[in-house]
Amino acid sequence: MNHRTAAGLLLFLAWGISSATAQPTGAEPVGRRIYVPIEDLDAVLDHDQQGILLPRAEFLKLHADAKKQVGDTQPSPHAVVVSKASYAARSVDNQIVVSATIELNHLAHGWQTVTLPFSGLAVEGATLDDKPAEIGRAGTEGRPLVAFIRQPGRHTLKLELSGALVNVGSDQVAAFGLPRIAAASFQITVLAGKHLQVADVPLERPSPDDQPAAYSIPVGGQSSLSLRFTDRRTKQESASLVFAGTAIGLYVAPEERTWRAVTSLNVFGKPIDTLTFTVPKSLEIVSVESSGLERWEIGDGAEGNTTTLKLVYRQPFNETRSVTFSGVSASVLGQAWSVPTLSLASATSHLVRVLVQYPAALRLHEVEATGIRRVAADDAATAESPVAAETLVRAGAGQVLHYAAWREKFSLLFVTQPRARELQATIATRIDIASHELSLRASVVAHTRFAALFDFDLALPVDWTVTDVVVDNKPVAWRVIPVGAEVNQLRVTFNPPIPAGGKVNLNLAARMIPVENLPIEDQPLTVKLPEVTLPQVGVTDGRYMIAADEDLDLVPEDVAGLDPARLSTAEQAAPGAPRLVYEYQDTHFGGTVRVTRKPVRVAAQTVAVHRLDRETLVSHLEARIVVQGGGLQKLQVALPESAGTNLRFSLLEPPNEPQAQVPRITEQTSVPPADGQRFWTLQLDQRAFGLVWLAVDLTS
C-alpha cells in the first residue's frame, strides 16, 4: 500500500440483488471485486466528475513544467494574482451546487499554478476563459485544487462545484472550505418559508416569508463557510454585542471645568442589565441619567487613579439606550490639565467625540494630544457620531474646539491662561501675477503686550499653497489648523515664546496655479483677491500691492474694503514696482482683478547685403524688429519663392544692447508659395521683447 506503482486497493462493493423470486433467509449477497489503482483513488473519494480533472500523469508533467518555469522567471512577489471571486449557489435535492467565478491576473511568463483550497466540494466542471481548464488536485494536505495557466494577462476561471446537504432534524446544513480571496461574495436563493444562518448566526431575510429570498453574503478573506437552512426564525442571543458612541462636552472656566458626556448604546444579542464605566478620579460625578436605570454605584478603579460607575437597570435590554453623565473638576490657571475620559468595559466598539468650550477671556494652549485629533466644525457637524445639542454645556460660550478620538482612553492636555494680552500687527501683502502662475508674499510685524506670545495664526484661502514661512529670517515649522472648507489657518509656534512687550517679524510665501486660462494668451484671467487674515490680532494696519509682468494689463473690479494709495517716486522707479496699491485697517476686503495680455506692437527694419559672384548670388538678410506690448512667441516672415526651402533662420544678439537671454528658434515651417512669395513661421522658446535681430543667408 506504500508503493503507488505496485499497490492497489481492493474495494468490496455489495449490491443487494432483488428478484421476483424469494431468497432463502440468511443468503449471502452477491458481490463484485473492483481493483482501483491508488493513483486514481482520489477520483473515488473526492467524487469529482470524470473528464474534468487532468489525468495523474499529465498533472505531474504540467506541475514539473510550472516548477521549472518558476526557476527561469525573474523573481516576482506574486506570479498570479487572484483579484476577485463570486459564488452563486443553489440547492438541488440533498446537494448544494456552487458556481464559482474567479478573476485571475497572470503577471509572469510561461506555466504558472494557482492553488485554490476548496474542501468539501466536488468539481463538476471547470473552464478558463470559456475553454476547458487544465486543473487537478495536489497531493498535499487537504488536496486543494491546482489550476495551470500559461498565457499572461487577465483570465476568468469558472468552476461548477457540488457538496452535500446534511439533514439535522428538520434543518439542512452545508459546510465547506473556500480560498482566502480579499474580494469575494456568496449569493444563494432559499425557498419560501426557509431562513438562512451563517456560522449559526441568523441573517435578516430580504424577502417576505411567502416568497423566495436571495441572500448576498460577503466572504472576503474567509477560509470556510457553514450554512444552515431552517424553517425557524431564530435569534442569536448567545453573546452580547455593545456598540457605543460618546460625545464629551467640556466648558472651561477660570476656576472649574464642567463636564458632560452623552453615551448612545446599541446592544445586540443577549440582553444586559448592568454597565460599568470608568472615569478619572479627579472628576466628580454629580448625576447619571438613563431610561430604565434603577441605581448607579461608585467604586474605586483597578488602576488607583480611576473611579468606576456601575449602572444597574430594572430590566435587561438589547436595544438602543442613552446615558447622560454630569460632573465637575477643579481648574488652576497656568497648570496643565487633561480632558476627563469615559470608558466602557463591555464595549465592542466605542467612538468618542469631544467638544471643548471656553469664554473669549480665556486662552487654551494645547500641550498634548494622544489618540485624538482636531477636526473642523463642519466635519463635526456632519459626522455620523452621537454629538448632539446637549453636549454643549453652555450655549453661546465663546470659542468651541472639536476633536475626534480613535481610542476611548485618549490623552488631551491643555494649559488655561487669561487672555489679557493685546496683539497689534502691521501686514504688507504683495501679489505677483505672471503668465504661468500667481505668487503671494506677506510680511507681518506683530507686537504683543501684557502677555507672552506662544504661537501665531495666519489664514488664507485654500486655493493658495504655502511654500515658506520665515520668522526673523529663519525658517520655522508650521502646521495647518482646519477651520473651514474655504480657508486654511496656519499656526506658527515660537520656541522660546515672544515675551510681553516684544515683537516678531514673520514672512509668508504662497503660490497658486489657476486651473483655467493659463498661460494667459487670448482669454483673460479673473483672479479673486486673496486676503491674509490674522485671527489673534486686535488691531491691524495693512497694505495691499498687486504687480504683474510688463506684458500684462490689470483691471480691478468690484474692490471693496480697500482704499487706493500712491507710491513714492523712489518706489515707482524701483524694478518690479506694483501697478496697484491699497491700504486698509481692521477690515475685511474683497474684489477681483482682470488680467489680459497687452496688444502687440511691432516695428521692423530690413537690411540686405548681397555679393555677386560669377555664377552665384550670395545674400545676407536681416530684420531688426522692435517688439512692444504683449511680446511675440511666433514670427511670420515672407521671402521670395526663388529663395527655396533650404534655409536656416537665426536670432542674433543686438550689438551694444546685450540681453539677459536671446530667444531661440525651436521650429521653422513654411507653406506652399503664392504670388511669388513663400511664408515662413518661426516658433520661439520664449516671448521676445524689445529689439530682436532675425538673420538668414540665401544663395542663388
Protein Blocks (a to p, Z undefined) as FASTA:
>chain_A
ZZmklpccddddddddddfbdcdehiacddddddddfklmmmmmnopaehkaccfklmmm
mmmmmmmmmmmpccdfblbacfbdcdddddehjaccdddddddddfbgcjdddddddehi
acfbdceehiacdddddfbehiaaddddfbgcjdddddddddddddehjbccdddddddd
fbacddddddehiacdeehiacddfbdfkbccdddddfehiabdcddddfbdcddfkbcc
ddddddddddddfkbccdddddddddehjadfbdcddddfklccfbdcdehiabdcdddd
fkopaccdddddfbdcdddddddddddddddehiacdddddddfklmbdcddddddddfk
bccddfbdghiacddfklmmmpccfbdfklpmbghibpadddddfbfbbcddddddddfb
ccdddddddddddfkbccdddddddddehiacfbdcddddfkbccfbdceehiacddddd
dfbfkbccddddddddddehiacddddddddddfbhpacfkbccdddddddddfkbmbdc
ddddddddfkbccddehiehiacddddfklmmpghiafbdcddehiaceddddddddddd
ddddddddddddfkbccdddddddddehjbpabdcddddfklojmdcddddddehiacfb
dcddfbdcddddeehiacdddddfbdcehjadddddddZZ
